[in-house]
Amino acid sequence: MLRRDLLKLAVQRGAVLLPIGPSAWAAVGESLAAAPPRLVVIFLRGAVDGLSVVVPHADDAYHAARPSIALARPGDDGGVLDLDGHFGLHPALAPLMPLWRAGQLGFVQACGSPDATRSHFDAQDYMESGTPGRKSTADGWLNRLLGVLPPDPSGAAPATRAVSMGPVLPRIYAGRNSVANVPLGAAAGKPTLLDRPQVAEAFGRLYGGDDALSRAFQASRQSHQEVMRSMNADSLEREMQAASNGAPLPNGFPDNAARLATLMRNDPRVQLAFMDLGGWDTHANQGAASGQLANRLGPLGQGLSAFATRLGPVWDDTVVVVMSEFGRTVRQNGNGGTDHGHGNVMWLLGGRVAGGRVHGRWPGLDDGALHEGRDLAVTTDFRQVLAEIGERHLLLQAARMAELFPGFAFRAPGAARGLMRA
């Protein structure tokens, strides 16, 4: 028996025995037994300041470089939440600390792209294509991943195996494999014009053939119908109102994260998901424990925490990656902000993550260690993190990994390992 087949069998047997309650047994017990491992990618567009997310509070060079925006040491007013004695978490991300203590949240510091561009457009393009420095790549790595995943254990090939939260298909999903788009906000589960019977019937006749355009329409229609069934908008709104206890959410992310969790919990065939968030380009008035950056990190932490809770037992087989195109300068600028940098921090959450640790080789912030004399250096290629998730969590074979990240030696000597549990 192949190792992959043995692991699949173990997962299937284990899922059947999960104590998730009588109603859950009846509703989703059988489908959970065949559920594949999940991957969710959250992209923070605009280059989040990783040194303010996972703060090297024990490094004196950090405090010297940021006289007005450095976060205080643990225990001080506005201080970070200590992680390991050297690094601390931004206090706005306090909702994530239970996941850290449970070993389900980890970070990879000094991580990023080997390409040194400071252009948001180019850096995002490279991280979404998975081929840094190469502009000719036509597809995105999440679309390629969809094409190299092991077959669905249930034997089905649903159009909703990959979903994108948002109105426009992002670069990371560009390619030949079908992806379902889910609108953001309350419109996520509402009927569209194509849900009207007369309109649906007319389009069904128009695109009822076997040509490429008709097949594309039929796949899109199937994915929309499956998403609508899984979202169950009315029950979701009631659930969210009860959980919020009447308190308004600070912005849209916790709301949208809850919708995505409901979709993935209700439809175990959904294996990949993507969502992006903007507003991280903090050139001025960045703030420290409070201010512009803290106001963005707060709902992000709340949404990720709620996402983990709402997934229930599905969380054990899910990995969430939070990434951004590059980091920001070590030294603050004259406007109380930070400029475009290089190295950053990647976040890893989920039941299979080797959490409770800050991974990666920390290069330090002394002048001699900085990239181009101003930025945190990159010591872990972002593709290495994604490749280990692919190999250890999604069970990709080496040949498939080469298709996912062409030209990248993910087993090179010295590459960071140990990000996933055995």
N, C-alpha and C positions, 0 to 999 in steps of 0.2 A: 504493500500500500504506500502511495506517495505521502510525504509529510503533509502536503497541502490538504489531501483528502482526509487524512487522519484528524487534522485540526478542524476541518469542516464538520466531521462527524461528532467530534467532541463538543463543538459549539452548539450543534443541533441538539444533542442529548442534554447538555446543560441548560439550554433555553427551555426545554420542555419541563424541567424540574424547578424553574424559577418560581418562588412563592410570591406571585403578584395578585393574588386575590381571586375569589370565585368568578366575579364578572369578567375579569381580565382573561381568565382561562377560557371562558366561553367565547369571548369576542376576538382575541388576538393571539391566544396561546399557540395555535397551529402555525400561524404566519410568522410569529416571532422565532419559532424553531428553525425556520429557513431563512431568517433575516441575515443579510450580509453585513460586514463591517461598514461603518459610515465614516465619511470625511466631510467636514464643514470648513470652508475657508472664509475668513473675514478680512477684507482688505481695507486698510486705513489710508485713504488717498490724501496726499499732501505732506507726507513724511512726518510721522509722529516722533516726538522727542523721546527716544528710548531711554535716555539717561534720566528722564523724569518719571519714567514708568517703573523701571527696575533700577533703583538709585544706588550708586556705589558710595554709600554714606560713610564708609570707613576710609575712603580715599581723600586725603587732604587736598589733592590737586583738583578734585571736583568742586569743593567749596570755594577754593581760591579763584577758579575760573568763572564762577557764577555768584558774584557778591550779593545780588538782589533776588535771584530766582532759584538758588540752590535750596532744595528741601532740607529741613532740619533733621538732625540725627534722631533715632528712636528715643522716645521718652520726652523730648522737647516739644514745646508748643508747635503744632503743625508738622510734627516729625513723621518720618516714614514708618511703615509697619515692618519691623525687622523680619528678614527671611532666614539669613544664615550667619549673621554677625558682620558680614561685609556688604551685602546688598539688602535693600529694603524696598517695599512696595509703596507706590503713591497712595496716600490715605484715602483718596477718592475711590480707590479700587478695593476698599475694605470688604465689600460683599463677596470678593473672591477668596478671602483668607480661609474660609472653611474648606474650599477645594484644595488649597495649598496644604493645609494640615492633614487632609485625607489622602495626600499623595496623588491628586488628580489635576494638579496645576504645576507646570514647570516653565522655565524660560531658557532661551539660548541667547546669551549675551554676545556682543561683538559679532553678530550675524548679519549677512546681507549679500549683495551682489558683488562679484569681483570687478564689474565694470565701474569705473570711477565717475560716470556722468553725474552732474548735479541738476540735470533737466528732469522735472517731474514726468513729462511726457515720455522721454526715452527710458527712464528708469522703470516706470510702470509697465511700459511695453516689454522690456526685457524680463521683468519678473513674471509677467503674465504669459509670455511665450515660453519661458523656461530656457531661453538661449541668450544669455547676456552678451551684448556686443554685436549681435547678429540681427539686423533689421529685416532680413529676407524671410524669416520664419512666418509662414502664413497662418498657422493655427496656434491655439493656446494649450498650455500643458494640461489643464483640467479636461479639455475636449479629448486630447490624446489619451489621458488616463481612462476616460470613459471607454475608449476603444480597446484598451489592453487589460481591463479588469477581468478576473476569472468569471466564468459564467455564473449567473444568478443561481443560488442553490435551489430555488424553486423551479428552475427550468424556464422561467418566463423572461421576456425581454421587453419590459414596459417602457413606454416613452418617457415616463417620469423617473427613470433611474437617476437622472441628474436634473436639478432645478436651479434656477437663478432668481434671486429675489430682486426685482426691479423691472422697470419698463423696457430697458434696452439690454440686449445680450452683450456682456462685457468681452473684452479682448481675450480673457483667460479661457472663455468657452468657445471662441471662434474655431470652426472646423466642420468636418463632415458628419459628426455624430449629433443626433437630435437632443436638444435640451429644452426643458419646459420653463417658461417665464412665469413668475408669480408676481402680481402687482404688489406694491408696498401699501401699507395703511389699511384702512377699513375696506378698500376696494378689492382686497385680495380674494375674498370669497364671494363677491357679488356677481350676478349674471352679466354677460356682455351681450352685444347685439347678436352675436352668433348663437347665443343660447335661446333665441326666439325660434320656435318650431318652424315657422314658414321660412325664415332666413336660413336656418340650418339645413332644411330640406333642399332649398334652391342651390346652396353651395355644395351640398352632397351630390346633387345631380351633375353640377358643373365639373366637379373634381372627383368623379367616381371611377375614373379609369385606372390604368396601370402604368401611366407615364410618370416621370420623375416628379413633376409638379404636383400631380394628384397624390402620389405617395407621400410627399412632404406635407400636403394639406391634411391628409388622413392621419399622419403621425401627430401633427400639431393638434388636431381636433381631439384625438385620443388622450393626449397628455393634458389638455385643458379639462376634459371631462373628469379624468382621474384626480386632478388637483382639486376641482370643485367638490368632488365627493369627499376627499380626505380633509379639506379645510373645514367643512361643516360650519359655516360662518356664524350662524345663530348660536349654536352651543358654545362656540369659541368665545363669542362676546360675553355670554353669561359667565363663563369660567373666568375670563379676565377681570370682569367687574367684581366678582366675588373675591378673587385673589388680591385685588388692589384695595379692597375695603373702602371704596369711594375716593381714594387719593389719586390725583392726576399724575400721569407719568411726565418726567421732565422733557422728553422728546420722543421721537418715533422708534428708536432702536429697541427698547424693551418690548414694545408692542409688536414690532415685526419679528423679533426673536421668538416671542411666544407663538406667533402664527407659524413660523418655520418649525418649531418644536412640535406643534400639534400636527402639522402635515407629516413630519417624519415619524411621529409616534403612531399615527393612524394608518400610514402606508409604509410597511417595512421594506417595500421594494425601492424606495428612495434611498440611494446610496451616496450621492454627492450633492452638495449644496454650496452656494456662493452668495455672499452679500458684501457690498462695499459701503463705506461711510466716508464722508468728506469733512473738511474743516480742521485739518491737523497742521496747516502751514502757519506756524506761530512765529512770524517775524517780529511781532511787537506785542507788548503787554501779555507775555505768556503766563506769568504768575507762577506761584509755587504751590503751596497746599491749597490755595484758593485762586480763583481767577479763570482766565480763558481756557487753559488746558484742563484744569480740574473740572470745569463745567462740562467738558466733552468726555472725560474719562469716567465721570460719575455714572451717567446712563449706560455707558459701555459695560462697566462692571456689573451694574444691576441687570442688564439684559443677558449677559453671559451666565450669571448666577441663576436667573430665572429659566434660561434655556436648559441648563443642566437639570434643574428640578423638574421641569415639565416633561422632559424626555423620559423620566422614570427609568425602568430597567434597560431601555434602549441606550442610555448614557454609557453603560458598561462597554458597549461595542462601538462607541463613537469617539473620534478624535477631532478636536477643533483647533485650527491653526489661525492665529491672528498675525498678520504681516503688513509691512508698509514698504514703500519703494526705497527709502534710505533713511538714515538718522539725521541728526542735526549737529551743528558745531558744538564743541565742548565749551567754548567761551561764549558767554552771552554777548549780544550786540548792544549798541547804544540806545536801542528802543525797548530794552527790557525783554527782548525775545532771543531767538536763535535762528541761524540761517541754515541753508542746505548743507548737509554733511555727508557721511558715508556709512559707517557701521551703525547697527541698530539692534533691537532685541526682537526675537520671535517668541510668541506665546504658544504654549501647547496645553490643551485641556482635554480631559476625557478619562474614561475608565482604564484605557490601555497605556496611558502616559506614565513614564517614570517621573512622577511629580515630586514636589517637595524639594526640588533642587534647581539651582541655576547652573545650567550646562554651558559648555563652551570654554575656550581658553581666553581668560581675561588678559588683554595686553597692557592694561594700565593707562593712565591719563597723563603721565609725564610727557614733557615736550618731545623727547626722543622717541616715544612710542606712538605718537599721533600720526595718522595718515595725512600726508602733505602738510604736517605741522599744525593741523587745526581740528581734525576729526578723529573720532573713535575708529580704530582700525577694524577691518573685517578679518576674523580668524576662522569663521565657519561659513562656508558657502551655503546660501539658503537652499540650494538644490540638495545638499547633503541631508538636511533635515527632512525635506519632502521625500527623498529617496528612502530613508529609513522607515518613514511611515508607510511608503509603498511596499517595502519588502516585509516589514515585521507586522504591520497592521492589515494591509490590503492583500498580502500574500502574493505579491508579484514576483515572477521569476526574473532572473538576471537579464535574460534576453529581452523581456518586456520592459525592464528598467531602461535599457539602452534606447528603446523607442520613445520612452517618456521624456528622457533628458539626453538627447543625442550629443555625443562628444564629451559627456561628463563622466569622469572616473569616480563613481560614488564609493568605490572600495579602495581608494588610494590610501597608501600608508599615512598614518597620522590623522585621518579623517575622524571627526567627532562621531562617537557611537554611544549606545546606551540610552537613547532617548525614549525607548519604548520598553515596556515590561516584557519579560520572557513569556 
